[in-house]
Each structure stands twice: as structure tokens, then as C-alpha cells.
């Protein structure tokens, strides 16, 4: 089963309108947030954490699919960092930070349009990063806490998800993704998803996953 472009995984995106696709992308990037905000970036990148926080805050404000200048202004501030003029050879955690930033760059380019293909590209990127982390965990000699819990999760997860043959993070990401998409499709027009009880639950779900990802990334040695 092709977990990148499987029909069962993309059918919900095909049924979304533009505003719903904005929400789907936001939650996908939310699952990459902790590596971006909770792990320090190299000083030479010159990325101000306050600028990153502003980008994430303004990105959330665009969930209705009607963009204003605030997000683009926040992204413009980020793009002025020395990082964008450097040749970077990132370590593992840094590669996740770069991919998260790249995901927000894709949002900046797609804002107001957010076609099905643009939405797919961002969500697939999140899937691929989760699978990449699983491969790194499998290949490392470093001690990565929680191995037993991850194995128990994979043994008990729904057969449909287990059928993709993925590791813990990739499987869990697909599970959370499906929950996010289900809620997005079930939420009535005009409802502020992020302030609703269900929306806050989704944010918490994404954040727990994201923090777990960051915790594992910290287990890998850094120069």
C-alpha cells in the first residue's frame, strides 16, 4: 500500500473545500511544530524564536482560508534570517527544523489558493518526515527511550493502519491525520475550529505527537 499517495488517505482531501484544506495543512504542520520551537537552532542560522512564534501564530489565523498581510509579513521577517543565504549541512534535528520551515514556505506560496495538489504536497511531506524518523530510530545505536511503548502501540493499532507496514511515528501520524481530517469535514461552516472544544482536542493531540517526535530527536548525538 502506497502510504504517500494512497486513495484511501487522499479521499478526504479531495472532498474538502479550500478553507478546509487550509485547516488540514495547518494541523499537518502543527505535528512538526515541537522540533521547530522546542529544539534550539544553530546560532549561525540567525533565526529569532520570536519571529518563528509570530509565523506560527499568524499561520493559525489564516485557517478560514481568507489570507491577510499578517502571515506574509511574519514570513518576510523569517526569510531575512542568514539561514536563507547559507549552505547548510544539517544534523537530524536540524533537518526537521528546515523541513518544517519549508512547509510554511509552501503555505506562503499557496495561501488563498491551497489547491488539492498543494495540500497533498504539504501533508505528504509530514508523512515522509515521520517515516524518515522511524528509519533513523531503527538504524541508530543511540538509546532512544520509549521503545517498548512504541512497539506496543504498533501491536495494538487498527489493522488498516498496521497494513501500511510503517513504523511508530509514520503510523501514529496517519492516525492523527485521519482524526484531524474527520473533524475538519464534520465542522460546520462559520465555526472557529481552534476555539472549539473539539479543535482544542485536536491541537493537543498534534502537540503530544510533536513533542514525542522532538524528544526522540534529542536522543541523537549532535556535534
Secondary structure as GFF3:
##gff-version 3
##sequence-region A 1 223
A	DSSP	alpha_helix	7	14	.	.	.	ID=ss1
A	DSSP	alpha_helix	18	30	.	.	.	ID=ss2
A	DSSP	alpha_helix	33	37	.	.	.	ID=ss3
A	DSSP	three_ten_helix	43	45	.	.	.	ID=ss4
A	DSSP	alpha_helix	49	61	.	.	.	ID=ss5
A	DSSP	alpha_helix	69	79	.	.	.	ID=ss6
A	DSSP	three_ten_helix	82	85	.	.	.	ID=ss7
A	DSSP	alpha_helix	92	110	.	.	.	ID=ss8
A	DSSP	alpha_helix	116	139	.	.	.	ID=ss9
A	DSSP	alpha_helix	147	156	.	.	.	ID=ss10
A	DSSP	alpha_helix	159	162	.	.	.	ID=ss11
A	DSSP	alpha_helix	168	186	.	.	.	ID=ss12
A	DSSP	three_ten_helix	193	195	.	.	.	ID=ss13
A	DSSP	alpha_helix	197	218	.	.	.	ID=ss14
###
